[in-house]
């Protein structure tokens, strides 16, 4: 009789305890940015395809900054405050301060304002984007304006909702008659950041 009661109790314990142990011991995704975080983007600039790689090289716990290497022509390396995303120092032609585009805060909603590069971008919508075979939920942000020559421009960025990771972007510049003067677009091709895909 004791055996008949003991076996179901042991099965019940295994059914309840094993998943709990697996959940509590499973590795959790790292918060971004993390040392070794890598991003590979495929970019089309005026019809020419390029590969852009970004990697977080080191973290300084004293300053709460990360050193980031970007293969883009306009910048080589930068020091970024993790909390604010503000670039403290960098090589290349950009003047500091500006804000990295690689990640944004995750506590945003439609209508929120986010600093990206030197722009005040506004969250204008939500969409789904395919990255590395996964469909992920993304925020769509946009900034636009008129440059010093009187030409109109518009930047649109896409960021994963769960991590805030930059998934893609598009930029266009045109004159007052609507003639396109320049454009580029790019998307994330691969990363070691765990994305919340379907």
C-alpha beads as a LAMMPS data file, in Angstrom:
LAMMPS data file: protein, C-alpha beads

198 atoms
197 bonds

1 atom types
1 bond types

-500.0 500.0 xlo xhi
-500.0 500.0 ylo yhi
-500.0 500.0 zlo zhi

Masses

1 110.0

Atoms # bond

1 1 1 0.000 0.000 0.000
2 1 1 2.828 2.400 0.873
3 1 1 4.402 1.706 -2.522
4 1 1 1.207 2.718 -4.339
5 1 1 1.181 6.091 -2.569
6 1 1 4.934 6.674 -2.695
7 1 1 5.302 6.284 -6.488
8 1 1 2.716 8.986 -7.429
9 1 1 4.224 11.340 -4.844
10 1 1 7.715 10.821 -6.288
11 1 1 6.409 11.419 -9.831
12 1 1 4.646 14.588 -8.684
13 1 1 7.814 15.852 -6.996
14 1 1 9.858 15.173 -10.137
15 1 1 7.284 16.890 -12.351
16 1 1 7.332 19.981 -10.142
17 1 1 10.966 20.146 -9.032
18 1 1 12.861 19.364 -12.265
19 1 1 11.407 22.283 -14.280
20 1 1 11.983 24.606 -11.322
21 1 1 15.642 23.567 -11.078
22 1 1 16.059 23.915 -14.846
23 1 1 14.517 27.408 -14.780
24 1 1 16.605 28.663 -11.878
25 1 1 19.883 27.251 -13.210
26 1 1 19.406 28.108 -16.908
27 1 1 21.736 30.849 -18.171
28 1 1 19.996 34.209 -18.448
29 1 1 20.559 36.455 -21.489
30 1 1 23.138 39.130 -20.778
31 1 1 22.001 42.724 -20.461
32 1 1 23.240 44.815 -23.347
33 1 1 25.811 46.093 -23.890
34 1 1 28.121 43.285 -22.736
35 1 1 31.799 42.624 -23.421
36 1 1 32.026 40.586 -26.599
37 1 1 28.636 41.741 -27.898
38 1 1 28.893 41.678 -31.674
39 1 1 26.619 43.049 -34.368
40 1 1 26.959 42.580 -38.126
41 1 1 24.893 44.854 -40.372
42 1 1 24.392 44.692 -44.126
43 1 1 24.206 48.238 -45.478
44 1 1 23.330 49.601 -48.915
45 1 1 24.665 53.101 -49.552
46 1 1 23.632 54.597 -52.884
47 1 1 23.493 51.090 -54.414
48 1 1 26.787 49.838 -52.933
49 1 1 26.535 47.010 -50.379
50 1 1 28.844 47.107 -47.359
51 1 1 29.237 45.100 -44.177
52 1 1 29.373 47.044 -40.919
53 1 1 30.643 45.291 -37.790
54 1 1 30.302 46.547 -34.241
55 1 1 31.869 44.943 -31.160
56 1 1 31.973 45.838 -27.461
57 1 1 35.640 45.388 -26.501
58 1 1 35.793 46.143 -22.773
59 1 1 33.900 47.489 -19.774
60 1 1 35.303 49.953 -17.224
61 1 1 33.454 49.523 -13.921
62 1 1 34.966 52.730 -12.495
63 1 1 33.412 54.954 -15.194
64 1 1 30.530 52.601 -16.186
65 1 1 31.669 52.946 -19.806
66 1 1 32.220 50.451 -22.600
67 1 1 34.744 50.674 -25.423
68 1 1 33.089 49.954 -28.763
69 1 1 34.744 49.289 -32.123
70 1 1 32.704 50.204 -35.223
71 1 1 33.953 49.453 -38.733
72 1 1 32.002 52.368 -40.228
73 1 1 34.167 54.970 -41.994
74 1 1 33.105 57.880 -39.793
75 1 1 34.219 56.289 -36.527
76 1 1 36.705 53.668 -35.383
77 1 1 36.308 53.397 -31.608
78 1 1 34.306 55.137 -28.886
79 1 1 33.837 55.248 -25.131
80 1 1 30.138 55.089 -24.223
81 1 1 28.440 55.710 -20.878
82 1 1 26.302 52.579 -20.395
83 1 1 23.568 54.359 -18.430
84 1 1 23.002 57.326 -20.751
85 1 1 24.289 55.868 -24.086
86 1 1 26.258 59.111 -24.460
87 1 1 29.553 58.904 -26.344
88 1 1 32.173 60.404 -24.037
89 1 1 35.067 60.239 -26.494
90 1 1 35.717 58.809 -29.944
91 1 1 37.981 58.757 -32.949
92 1 1 36.743 59.898 -36.325
93 1 1 34.841 62.958 -37.462
94 1 1 31.905 63.073 -35.045
95 1 1 31.914 65.708 -32.330
96 1 1 31.008 64.505 -28.856
97 1 1 28.624 64.316 -27.222
98 1 1 26.240 62.198 -29.269
99 1 1 24.251 59.059 -28.495
100 1 1 24.927 55.564 -29.821
101 1 1 22.399 53.951 -32.120
102 1 1 23.274 50.357 -31.180
103 1 1 20.697 50.120 -28.382
104 1 1 17.964 52.234 -26.811
105 1 1 16.024 52.065 -23.527
106 1 1 13.337 49.384 -23.392
107 1 1 10.882 51.341 -21.232
108 1 1 9.439 53.331 -24.140
109 1 1 6.091 53.545 -25.928
110 1 1 4.558 55.257 -28.937
111 1 1 5.230 58.983 -28.600
112 1 1 8.416 58.561 -26.524
113 1 1 11.478 60.627 -27.475
114 1 1 14.894 58.926 -27.705
115 1 1 18.263 60.541 -28.462
116 1 1 19.986 58.757 -31.366
117 1 1 23.258 60.202 -32.703
118 1 1 22.491 63.972 -32.669
119 1 1 18.771 63.542 -33.311
120 1 1 15.611 63.573 -31.247
121 1 1 13.831 60.471 -32.560
122 1 1 10.184 59.779 -31.803
123 1 1 8.636 56.322 -31.441
124 1 1 6.005 56.335 -34.203
125 1 1 4.886 52.725 -34.315
126 1 1 5.409 49.037 -33.801
127 1 1 6.166 46.339 -36.388
128 1 1 7.735 42.926 -36.857
129 1 1 11.118 42.373 -38.524
130 1 1 12.932 39.195 -39.546
131 1 1 16.452 38.850 -38.166
132 1 1 18.557 35.751 -38.732
133 1 1 15.431 33.691 -39.437
134 1 1 13.495 34.936 -36.402
135 1 1 10.549 37.300 -36.436
136 1 1 10.987 39.908 -33.683
137 1 1 8.750 42.693 -32.403
138 1 1 10.262 46.105 -33.013
139 1 1 9.710 49.772 -32.264
140 1 1 9.864 52.155 -35.224
141 1 1 11.493 55.525 -34.490
142 1 1 11.813 58.512 -36.785
143 1 1 13.557 61.871 -36.993
144 1 1 13.453 64.378 -39.842
145 1 1 14.512 67.896 -40.657
146 1 1 16.120 70.316 -43.088
147 1 1 19.893 70.488 -43.476
148 1 1 22.030 73.620 -43.976
149 1 1 21.520 73.437 -47.765
150 1 1 17.744 73.455 -47.401
151 1 1 17.397 69.767 -48.285
152 1 1 14.922 67.597 -46.407
153 1 1 16.033 64.385 -44.678
154 1 1 14.390 61.572 -42.770
155 1 1 15.898 58.795 -40.649
156 1 1 13.915 55.728 -39.560
157 1 1 15.276 53.186 -37.059
158 1 1 13.976 49.825 -35.848
159 1 1 14.763 48.436 -32.381
160 1 1 13.827 45.153 -30.767
161 1 1 11.319 45.784 -27.995
162 1 1 12.722 43.339 -25.417
163 1 1 16.452 44.180 -25.609
164 1 1 16.397 47.613 -27.252
165 1 1 18.892 46.325 -29.850
166 1 1 19.206 48.176 -33.172
167 1 1 17.727 45.980 -35.932
168 1 1 17.834 48.268 -38.956
169 1 1 17.540 51.768 -40.340
170 1 1 16.866 53.789 -43.470
171 1 1 17.835 57.359 -44.379
172 1 1 16.803 59.533 -47.287
173 1 1 17.596 63.099 -48.329
174 1 1 15.661 64.966 -51.014
175 1 1 15.252 68.500 -52.309
176 1 1 12.144 70.684 -52.101
177 1 1 10.785 69.231 -55.366
178 1 1 11.009 65.677 -53.988
179 1 1 14.081 64.656 -56.013
180 1 1 16.067 62.049 -54.042
181 1 1 19.620 63.270 -53.424
182 1 1 20.923 60.419 -51.272
183 1 1 19.808 57.338 -49.380
184 1 1 20.999 54.313 -47.479
185 1 1 19.461 51.410 -45.625
186 1 1 20.733 48.603 -43.485
187 1 1 19.656 45.704 -41.322
188 1 1 21.112 43.440 -38.673
189 1 1 22.405 40.252 -40.293
190 1 1 23.760 38.452 -37.242
191 1 1 24.453 38.987 -33.556
192 1 1 25.303 37.087 -30.383
193 1 1 22.578 38.979 -28.490
194 1 1 19.662 36.704 -27.646
195 1 1 16.628 38.122 -29.478
196 1 1 13.044 37.423 -28.425
197 1 1 12.039 35.788 -31.708
198 1 1 9.065 33.674 -32.596

Bonds

1 1 1 2
2 1 2 3
3 1 3 4
4 1 4 5
5 1 5 6
6 1 6 7
7 1 7 8
8 1 8 9
9 1 9 10
10 1 10 11
11 1 11 12
12 1 12 13
13 1 13 14
14 1 14 15
15 1 15 16
16 1 16 17
17 1 17 18
18 1 18 19
19 1 19 20
20 1 20 21
21 1 21 22
22 1 22 23
23 1 23 24
24 1 24 25
25 1 25 26
26 1 26 27
27 1 27 28
28 1 28 29
29 1 29 30
30 1 30 31
31 1 31 32
32 1 32 33
33 1 33 34
34 1 34 35
35 1 35 36
36 1 36 37
37 1 37 38
38 1 38 39
39 1 39 40
40 1 40 41
41 1 41 42
42 1 42 43
43 1 43 44
44 1 44 45
45 1 45 46
46 1 46 47
47 1 47 48
48 1 48 49
49 1 49 50
50 1 50 51
51 1 51 52
52 1 52 53
53 1 53 54
54 1 54 55
55 1 55 56
56 1 56 57
57 1 57 58
58 1 58 59
59 1 59 60
60 1 60 61
61 1 61 62
62 1 62 63
63 1 63 64
64 1 64 65
65 1 65 66
66 1 66 67
67 1 67 68
68 1 68 69
69 1 69 70
70 1 70 71
71 1 71 72
72 1 72 73
73 1 73 74
74 1 74 75
75 1 75 76
76 1 76 77
77 1 77 78
78 1 78 79
79 1 79 80
80 1 80 81
81 1 81 82
82 1 82 83
83 1 83 84
84 1 84 85
85 1 85 86
86 1 86 87
87 1 87 88
88 1 88 89
89 1 89 90
90 1 90 91
91 1 91 92
92 1 92 93
93 1 93 94
94 1 94 95
95 1 95 96
96 1 96 97
97 1 97 98
98 1 98 99
99 1 99 100
100 1 100 101
101 1 101 102
102 1 102 103
103 1 103 104
104 1 104 105
105 1 105 106
106 1 106 107
107 1 107 108
108 1 108 109
109 1 109 110
110 1 110 111
111 1 111 112
112 1 112 113
113 1 113 114
114 1 114 115
115 1 115 116
116 1 116 117
117 1 117 118
118 1 118 119
119 1 119 120
120 1 120 121
121 1 121 122
122 1 122 123
123 1 123 124
124 1 124 125
125 1 125 126
126 1 126 127
127 1 127 128
128 1 128 129
129 1 129 130
130 1 130 131
131 1 131 132
132 1 132 133
133 1 133 134
134 1 134 135
135 1 135 136
136 1 136 137
137 1 137 138
138 1 138 139
139 1 139 140
140 1 140 141
141 1 141 142
142 1 142 143
143 1 143 144
144 1 144 145
145 1 145 146
146 1 146 147
147 1 147 148
148 1 148 149
149 1 149 150
150 1 150 151
151 1 151 152
152 1 152 153
153 1 153 154
154 1 154 155
155 1 155 156
156 1 156 157
157 1 157 158
158 1 158 159
159 1 159 160
160 1 160 161
161 1 161 162
162 1 162 163
163 1 163 164
164 1 164 165
165 1 165 166
166 1 166 167
167 1 167 168
168 1 168 169
169 1 169 170
170 1 170 171
171 1 171 172
172 1 172 173
173 1 173 174
174 1 174 175
175 1 175 176
176 1 176 177
177 1 177 178
178 1 178 179
179 1 179 180
180 1 180 181
181 1 181 182
182 1 182 183
183 1 183 184
184 1 184 185
185 1 185 186
186 1 186 187
187 1 187 188
188 1 188 189
189 1 189 190
190 1 190 191
191 1 191 192
192 1 192 193
193 1 193 194
194 1 194 195
195 1 195 196
196 1 196 197
197 1 197 198
